[in-house]
């Protein structure tokens, strides 16, 4: 089939806007492990700080605080890894399902898919004739890759990796959890709580800033939100620890 025949068989309205036909949302794996790492570190800091401060509110026994902190660190790290693996595996399954659907549509109705690809470029601002020419050239080179990129926002050769995200979450949670665990163990009874809170506030400010940078959000808003949330968690758990320790004692 010649280029002229192909063009004549594609309805002109097929090259117009496609607002009435929703397209699948694209996925982006390039910063996925960084996002998982920042969130893992943040969770490690807050949850472990909450545990050790809660226990410190109930008792000054360093061994009890150490056991609780290490248990919380191990459980949290494994939970983060498992949760991230399941979440990203589900995302990867969705990506693979969308790619399989696109392969099937290209095989069963290539002319309609060519018109759809051209229409997508019209939606991006190209003139219909130019959009059709671009679609033809991309289709001749690699129709599947062109549709995966433009229509789905997926790179078939760079799908999300659940193992990478799980490992990043587990490692970052562990690194984040070590900070409050060390500070509350290394300082004396009178200084351990304020020093731990101060160290955690600084760490939360850094993770809030990093999450905003990776997500192109407002750093100041993310920092304030992160710090206030962490402070609330620490104050509540420490207060509960003091209350329980008083009642049990």
Backbone torsions as a table, in degrees:
resi	resn	phi	psi	omega
1	UNK	NA	132.3	-177.3
2	UNK	-82.4	165.7	179.2
3	UNK	-62.3	-37.2	-178.9
4	UNK	-64.8	-41.7	179.6
5	UNK	-64.6	-40.5	-179.7
6	UNK	-62.2	-43.6	-177.9
7	UNK	-65.4	-37.8	-176.8
8	UNK	-71.1	-24.9	-177.8
9	UNK	-85.7	-8.5	180.0
10	UNK	-94.8	116.8	-178.5
11	UNK	-59.7	143.7	-178.1
12	UNK	-62.7	-35.8	-177.8
13	UNK	-71.8	-14.4	178.1
14	UNK	-71.6	-17.5	-179.2
15	UNK	-93.3	0.4	-179.6
16	UNK	-82.2	-174.2	-178.8
17	UNK	-59.0	147.2	-177.8
18	UNK	-116.3	41.5	-176.7
19	UNK	-66.0	-26.8	-177.3
20	UNK	-84.7	-1.5	180.0
21	UNK	-121.0	101.4	-177.8
22	UNK	-67.1	139.1	177.7
23	UNK	-105.1	153.1	-178.7
24	UNK	-62.6	143.9	179.5
25	UNK	-69.8	142.8	177.8
26	UNK	-78.7	162.0	178.4
27	UNK	-121.9	153.8	-178.5
28	UNK	-137.9	114.1	-176.0
29	UNK	-98.6	-8.1	-171.5
30	UNK	-62.4	-35.2	-179.6
31	UNK	-110.8	14.2	-175.3
32	UNK	-62.7	-44.0	-177.6
33	UNK	-71.3	-29.2	176.1
34	UNK	-68.7	-42.5	177.1
35	UNK	-60.6	-46.7	179.7
36	UNK	-61.9	-37.5	-179.4
37	UNK	-66.8	-44.0	-179.9
38	UNK	-65.4	-44.3	179.1
39	UNK	-65.3	-38.1	178.5
40	UNK	-63.9	-43.8	178.7
41	UNK	-63.3	-42.2	179.9
42	UNK	-62.3	-45.0	178.7
43	UNK	-64.6	-39.4	179.2
44	UNK	-62.4	-41.6	179.8
45	UNK	-64.4	-52.2	-173.5
46	UNK	-68.7	-49.2	-175.4
47	UNK	-66.6	-42.2	-179.9
48	UNK	-70.3	-39.2	175.9
49	UNK	-61.0	-40.8	178.2
50	UNK	-62.2	-41.4	-179.6
51	UNK	-65.3	-52.8	-174.7
52	UNK	-69.0	-34.0	177.6
53	UNK	-71.8	-34.2	176.1
54	UNK	-64.4	-44.8	178.5
55	UNK	-67.6	-39.1	178.9
56	UNK	-64.3	-27.3	176.2
57	UNK	-71.6	-24.7	-178.4
58	UNK	-93.5	-30.7	-176.4
59	UNK	-151.9	154.1	175.7
60	UNK	-99.1	5.5	-178.9
61	UNK	-68.1	113.9	-176.9
62	UNK	-63.0	-36.6	-179.5
63	UNK	-64.4	-42.6	179.2
64	UNK	-63.4	-40.9	178.3
65	UNK	-64.7	-41.9	-179.8
66	UNK	-62.9	-46.2	-179.0
67	UNK	-61.6	-45.7	-179.8
68	UNK	-64.2	-41.8	-179.1
69	UNK	-65.8	-44.1	179.9
70	UNK	-66.3	-40.9	177.8
71	UNK	-62.1	-43.2	178.0
72	UNK	-64.7	-38.7	178.4
73	UNK	-62.2	-49.4	-177.5
74	UNK	-64.2	-46.7	-178.8
75	UNK	-64.6	-42.0	-179.2
76	UNK	-66.1	-41.5	-179.9
77	UNK	-63.1	-44.3	179.9
78	UNK	-67.6	-38.9	178.9
79	UNK	-64.7	-42.3	178.2
80	UNK	-62.7	-43.4	-179.3
81	UNK	-63.7	-46.4	-178.8
82	UNK	-64.8	-44.0	-179.6
83	UNK	-63.9	-42.7	179.8
84	UNK	-67.4	-38.2	178.4
85	UNK	-62.0	-46.4	179.9
86	UNK	-63.2	-44.2	-177.9
87	UNK	-63.1	-48.2	-177.2
88	UNK	-72.9	-31.6	175.3
89	UNK	-62.5	-40.1	177.3
90	UNK	-63.4	-40.8	177.3
91	UNK	-63.2	-42.7	179.5
92	UNK	-64.6	-39.7	177.1
93	UNK	-59.9	-40.8	178.7
94	UNK	-64.6	-42.2	178.2
95	UNK	-61.2	-45.4	-178.8
96	UNK	-65.5	-37.0	178.2
97	UNK	-65.8	-41.3	178.2
98	UNK	-65.2	-40.1	178.9
99	UNK	-66.3	-39.9	177.8
100	UNK	-63.8	-39.7	177.6
101	UNK	-63.3	-40.3	-179.4
102	UNK	-67.5	-40.0	176.5
103	UNK	-59.7	-43.4	-178.9
104	UNK	-65.0	-42.6	179.6
105	UNK	-65.7	-38.2	177.9
106	UNK	-66.2	-35.0	-179.8
107	UNK	-74.0	-37.9	-174.1
108	UNK	-87.1	-31.5	-175.8
109	UNK	-146.4	70.7	-177.1
110	UNK	-62.9	-33.8	-179.2
111	UNK	-66.1	-42.5	178.3
112	UNK	-65.4	-36.9	179.1
113	UNK	-69.1	-35.0	175.6
114	UNK	-63.5	-44.1	178.3
115	UNK	-63.1	-39.0	179.6
116	UNK	-65.3	-42.4	178.7
117	UNK	-62.8	-43.3	177.2
118	UNK	-62.0	-40.7	178.9
119	UNK	-62.0	-35.5	177.7
120	UNK	-64.5	-38.2	177.2
121	UNK	-71.4	-30.6	173.1
122	UNK	-63.9	-41.8	177.7
123	UNK	-60.8	-28.6	179.7
124	UNK	-82.2	-7.5	174.5
125	UNK	118.8	-1.4	179.4
126	UNK	-79.5	152.1	172.6
127	UNK	-67.7	147.9	-176.4
128	UNK	-52.0	-43.5	-178.8
129	UNK	-65.1	-43.6	179.4
130	UNK	-67.7	-40.6	179.2
131	UNK	-60.2	-40.6	179.5
132	UNK	-66.9	-39.9	179.2
133	UNK	-65.1	-43.3	177.5
134	UNK	-61.5	-44.3	-179.9
135	UNK	-61.9	-39.8	179.0
136	UNK	-64.0	-45.0	-177.9
137	UNK	-66.3	-42.2	178.5
138	UNK	-66.6	-37.7	178.6
139	UNK	-65.4	-39.8	178.7
140	UNK	-64.7	-33.6	-178.4
141	UNK	-79.2	-52.7	-180.0
142	UNK	-165.0	91.6	-175.6
143	UNK	-61.8	-41.9	-177.1
144	UNK	-65.0	-45.9	179.7
145	UNK	-63.2	-38.9	-179.6
146	UNK	-63.2	-45.8	-179.9
147	UNK	-68.8	-39.0	-179.7
148	UNK	-61.2	-40.5	-177.6
149	UNK	-74.9	-49.0	-172.1
150	UNK	-80.8	-43.5	-175.1
151	UNK	-84.1	-40.0	-174.0
152	UNK	-104.4	-20.9	-175.6
153	UNK	70.2	31.0	-177.0
154	UNK	-120.7	135.2	170.2
155	UNK	-94.3	110.7	-176.7
156	UNK	-59.6	-22.4	-179.3
157	UNK	-93.9	3.7	-177.2
158	UNK	-144.0	60.1	179.6
159	UNK	-75.4	158.9	179.1
160	UNK	-58.6	141.7	-176.2
161	UNK	-112.0	108.2	-177.4
162	UNK	-66.3	-32.0	179.9
163	UNK	-68.7	-38.3	178.3
164	UNK	-63.6	-45.1	-179.7
165	UNK	-66.6	-40.5	-179.7
166	UNK	-63.8	-44.7	-179.6
167	UNK	-65.5	-41.1	179.0
168	UNK	-61.8	-42.0	179.7
169	UNK	-65.7	-45.0	-178.5
170	UNK	-63.7	-45.6	-178.7
171	UNK	-66.1	-45.3	-177.6
172	UNK	-68.5	-36.9	176.2
173	UNK	-60.8	-44.2	-179.7
174	UNK	-62.3	-45.2	179.6
175	UNK	-64.0	-40.2	178.1
176	UNK	-66.6	-37.9	-177.8
177	UNK	-70.5	-28.6	-178.0
178	UNK	-62.4	-34.6	-176.5
179	UNK	-58.8	-58.7	-179.6
180	UNK	-67.0	-29.5	179.4
181	UNK	-65.8	-43.5	180.0
182	UNK	-69.6	-44.8	-176.6
183	UNK	-62.9	-38.8	-177.0
184	UNK	-76.9	-19.4	179.2
185	UNK	-91.1	-29.6	-172.8
186	UNK	-85.8	-17.7	-177.5
187	UNK	-105.2	161.2	-178.7
188	UNK	-70.2	172.9	-175.1
189	UNK	-58.6	-42.2	-176.3
190	UNK	-72.2	-30.1	-174.0
191	UNK	-100.3	-17.5	-169.8
192	UNK	-61.7	-40.2	-177.3
193	UNK	-70.6	-51.8	179.7
194	UNK	-63.7	-37.5	179.5
195	UNK	-65.8	-42.3	179.1
196	UNK	-63.2	-43.8	178.9
197	UNK	-62.4	-43.3	179.1
198	UNK	-62.2	-44.0	179.5
199	UNK	-64.4	-40.1	-179.9
200	UNK	-66.4	-40.2	178.8
201	UNK	-60.0	-44.6	178.5
202	UNK	-62.4	-45.0	-179.2
203	UNK	-64.4	-40.2	179.0
204	UNK	-67.1	-34.3	176.3
205	UNK	-63.1	-39.8	179.2
206	UNK	-68.0	-44.2	-179.8
207	UNK	-69.0	-34.2	175.9
208	UNK	-64.6	-42.3	177.4
209	UNK	-63.4	-43.4	-178.8
210	UNK	-64.7	-42.2	179.8
211	UNK	-64.0	-36.4	177.8
212	UNK	-67.8	-39.2	179.2
213	UNK	-64.7	-43.6	-179.7
214	UNK	-68.9	-31.9	-178.0
215	UNK	-97.9	5.6	179.2
216	UNK	58.2	36.7	178.6
217	UNK	-102.5	-168.9	-179.7
218	UNK	-84.4	114.9	-178.9
219	UNK	-60.6	-42.0	-177.4
220	UNK	-63.7	-43.2	179.9
221	UNK	-65.0	-41.9	-179.9
222	UNK	-65.6	-39.9	179.8
223	UNK	-64.4	-47.8	-179.6
224	UNK	-61.1	-45.9	-179.7
225	UNK	-61.9	-42.7	-178.9
226	UNK	-66.1	-45.8	-177.8
227	UNK	-67.1	-44.6	-179.8
228	UNK	-63.5	-41.2	178.1
229	UNK	-63.2	-42.6	178.8
230	UNK	-65.5	-42.5	178.4
231	UNK	-61.8	-42.5	179.2
232	UNK	-61.3	-45.2	179.9
233	UNK	-61.6	-43.6	-178.3
234	UNK	-67.7	-42.5	-179.1
235	UNK	-65.4	-41.2	-179.8
236	UNK	-65.3	-47.9	-177.7
237	UNK	-67.8	-37.7	178.2
238	UNK	-66.0	-39.6	177.4
239	UNK	-64.5	-41.4	177.7
240	UNK	-63.6	-40.6	178.5
241	UNK	-61.5	-43.2	178.5
242	UNK	-64.0	-41.1	-179.9
243	UNK	-65.0	-46.0	179.6
244	UNK	-64.8	-43.0	-179.4
245	UNK	-62.2	-37.6	178.7
246	UNK	-67.6	-42.7	-178.4
247	UNK	-67.7	-43.8	-178.5
248	UNK	-70.8	-42.1	179.9
249	UNK	-63.5	NA	NA
